[in-house]
Amino acid sequence: MMASMNPFRTTCWKSLQSGRRLFFNARTLHKSAAGEALGITAAEEEDMPDALMRPVEAGTKTTVKSLKDMPGPGTLANLIEFFWRDGFGRIHEIQMNHRKKYGKIFKSYFGPQLVVSVADRELVAQVLRAEGVAPQRANMESWQEYRQMRGRSTGLISAEGEDWLKMRSVLRRLIMRPRDVAVFSGDVNNVLDDLIKRVCSLRAQEADGVTVLNVNDLFFKYAMEGVAAILYETRLGCLENEIPKETQDYINALSLMFSSFKTTMYAGAIPKWLRPVIPKPWEEFCISWDGLFKFSTIHVDKRFAQIKAQLERGEEVKGGMLTHMLVTKEMSVEEIYANVTEMLLAGVDTTSFTLSWAAYLLAQHPHVQQEIYNEVQKTLGSSTVPTAEDVPQLPLIRGLVKETLRLFPVLPGNGRITQDDLVVGGYFIPKGTQLALCHYSTSFDEENFTDASDFRPDRWIRKDSTDHVDNFGSIPFGYGIRSCIGRRIAELEMHLALTRLIQRFHIAVSPLTADVKAKTHGLLCPAAPIHLKFTDREN
Ligand code: HEM
């Protein structure tokens, strides 16, 4: 769309396409060379199942079927399921049902929009194996339209083509490897000191002295404070009793964004010409983005002013990711605003929902909690404050996060728009088709995980250095060059938070908590509040 308006973009895009052909030829390379071609870090590659790196077998003759032959629910049935029976809240369940009924690959129509769902580990691997240099996730027209209207830049989530590639290559160098984010351990631990204080003050307000109501609210504030400490290099005060006004304004903008989620994200369904008749969704969408951008602008500008003052005083400028971006000017200031805005948006609910589920699962499985507590005690004792360097010695903590994300993948499905004609599962899929990669159903597939409904963090532990835990059925952060850029930040926040909570408290389910199921609201989140008891461990 935008590319065709700008001849420079068109030229560059062509060179990207030829780069991509090169990449296809490189697919038969051995693992690390292919990893390099994909832009995958060594740590990611280590997790990578061989299936993803295996060269395409030549010379096998198969009949290719067309999309017409692909099974799937009827258009009307699908519309009723989603719009009448509120299927958007049950996307994960519908994914499982459709997988059972139609098989590994099936098609659905949302009005005129065709979506091909891929619900099988090997086929998902095949799709990702065919990715080019700048994969496209979904149609981001509404995000791009807002940015054009306000003269704003796109960020990693909303950008495409060479704009995306340029920003991705800057950010990738800063935060993609565990060792890049290890330096933030101190900042995260400062936030964790406040989280623990907050747990103590909240439970003191309850009659039993141990219950914390609605832990997601607590983890939301922790995730926001933690990610902002890294992105903006500042503290926001989310875990204080009185939240500062500008932080509260941001939280309100974020809530508005999520409450209007259905009508905005899915309402590429609401065509532009209908906006004068149904103006509210677009208006709310713009108001919430205004709030989110305003917040980022305030914090980026604040840091910029501090850096300027330091330079004027002849002082050395030290800092994290934001400082690096502001000083090196590898991105324009508008691009920095857009990226920190989109990263904060992507980093708060994802992390906080996962922490809520992890705490809930620990509370429901006291034996597992005890095993993890033993590991933490053995490695750190009761008072050593963990850092990123300790995490490799805590395999059950890592397993806890992986297992939580397998059972409750915050993004139950992910998207790709095919950039070339493909044959997947014996079907011809033309270029430009919207694919849905069904991570929720592959996570529960018994072929991928034995006793798949069981909560077993130890299933992720390698028995020895040759043991390979094949996990392609569960890729909660996506895979390859368009995978989650914040993965290592999120992992650091979650590993340290869970270690410190388990080290300090015994966590149990409060009788006030009903059996909490998952619902989809854009992300997979708890359908009811989770109330937990935090009792001090006797050390
Ligand atoms: C539990 C926590 C998180 C989960 C499960 C998660 C998951 C994901 C997934 C599945 C994607 C799409 C990947 C793909 O299309 O292949 C994604 C993209 C993204 N995530 Fe995360 N995420 C988490 C936390 C974070 C954090 C903390 C940040 C920022 C600090 C972040 C920033 C982003 C961005 C900017 C993208 C778009 C990347 C691109 O298009 O290049 N995420 N995330």
Residues whose N, C-alpha, C, O or C-beta is under 5 A from the ligand:
A	BS01	HEM	R137 L156 I157 E342 M343 A346 G347 T350 T351 T354 V410 L411 N414 G415 P476 F477 G478 Y479 I481 R482 S483 C484 I485 G486 R487 I489 A490
